[in-house]
Amino acid sequence: MDELKKAGVEVLGISTDKPEKLSRFVEKELLNFTLLSDEDHQVCEQFGVWGEKSFMGKSYDGIHRISFLIGQDGKVEKVFDSFKTADHHDIVLDYVKSA
């Protein structure tokens, strides 16, 4: 996170869970970034990340794990849609450093 901040990146996460649940999750997992609630899916739908998913043969609606790098001009600069959570920060940092 320190390296991302040095590179001028502010990290925000979005979940459709209620703020109370997110607060407990942030404390439990010791998250070092802001996690926002989007209970009505408005932001998720605007970014095209809310939709059908499947797990163990069952389909349901949910958030697709996709990250957006938004530039200083407010426009989406890069979409990260192929990563594992364990190496996500490295992928973003590599991109930022190479840009």
C-alpha positions in Angstrom: 0.0 0.0 0.0 2.9 2.4 0.8 4.3 1.9 -2.7 0.9 2.5 -4.3 0.4 5.7 -2.3 3.9 6.9 -3.3 2.8 6.3 -6.9 -0.2 8.5 -6.3 -2.8 5.7 -6.2 -5.7 5.8 -3.7 -7.4 2.5 -3.2 -11.2 2.2 -2.8 -13.2 -1.0 -2.7 -16.9 -1.3 -3.3 -19.2 -4.0 -1.9 -23.0 -4.4 -1.9 -23.0 -5.3 1.8 -24.4 -3.0 4.4 -22.0 -0.5 6.0 -22.2 -2.3 9.4 -21.1 -5.6 7.9 -18.3 -3.9 5.9 -17.1 -2.2 9.1 -16.8 -5.5 10.9 -15.1 -7.0 7.8 -12.6 -4.1 7.6 -11.7 -4.6 11.3 -11.5 -8.4 11.1 -9.3 -8.5 7.9 -7.3 -5.3 8.9 -7.9 -3.8 5.5 -5.7 -0.8 4.7 -8.0 0.8 2.2 -11.4 2.4 2.2 -14.3 0.0 1.6 -17.6 1.6 0.4 -21.1 0.2 0.4 -23.2 0.1 -2.7 -26.3 -1.7 -1.4 -28.5 -0.8 -4.3 -25.8 -1.7 -6.9 -26.0 1.7 -8.6 -22.2 2.2 -8.9 -21.6 -1.5 -9.7 -24.1 -1.3 -12.6 -22.6 2.0 -13.9 -19.2 0.3 -14.1 -20.7 -2.9 -15.6 -19.5 -5.2 -12.8 -22.9 -6.3 -11.4 -24.3 -9.4 -13.2 -24.7 -13.1 -13.3 -22.1 -15.3 -11.8 -21.9 -19.0 -11.2 -20.4 -21.1 -8.4 -20.7 -24.8 -8.0 -23.3 -25.1 -10.7 -25.5 -22.4 -9.3 -26.2 -19.0 -10.9 -26.7 -15.8 -9.0 -26.2 -12.0 -9.4 -23.2 -10.5 -7.8 -20.1 -8.3 -8.2 -17.5 -9.4 -10.7 -14.0 -8.8 -9.3 -12.7 -6.1 -11.6 -10.5 -3.1 -10.7 -10.4 0.3 -12.4 -7.5 2.7 -12.4 -9.1 6.2 -12.7 -6.8 8.9 -13.9 -6.5 12.5 -12.6 -8.9 13.5 -15.3 -11.6 11.3 -13.8 -11.5 8.9 -16.8 -10.9 5.2 -16.6 -7.3 4.7 -17.6 -7.0 0.9 -17.2 -9.2 -2.0 -16.4 -7.8 -5.0 -14.5 -10.0 -8.0 -14.9 -7.6 -10.9 -14.8 -5.8 -11.3 -11.4 -5.7 -13.2 -8.2 -6.2 -11.1 -5.0 -2.8 -12.2 -3.7 -0.9 -10.5 -6.6 -3.4 -7.8 -7.6 -1.4 -5.0 -5.9 1.7 -6.1 -7.8 -0.1 -6.0 -11.2 -1.5 -2.5 -10.5 1.9 -1.2 -9.3 3.7 -2.7 -12.3 1.3 -0.9 -14.6 1.5 2.4 -12.7 5.3 2.3 -12.7 5.5 1.5 -16.5 3.0 4.2 -17.5 
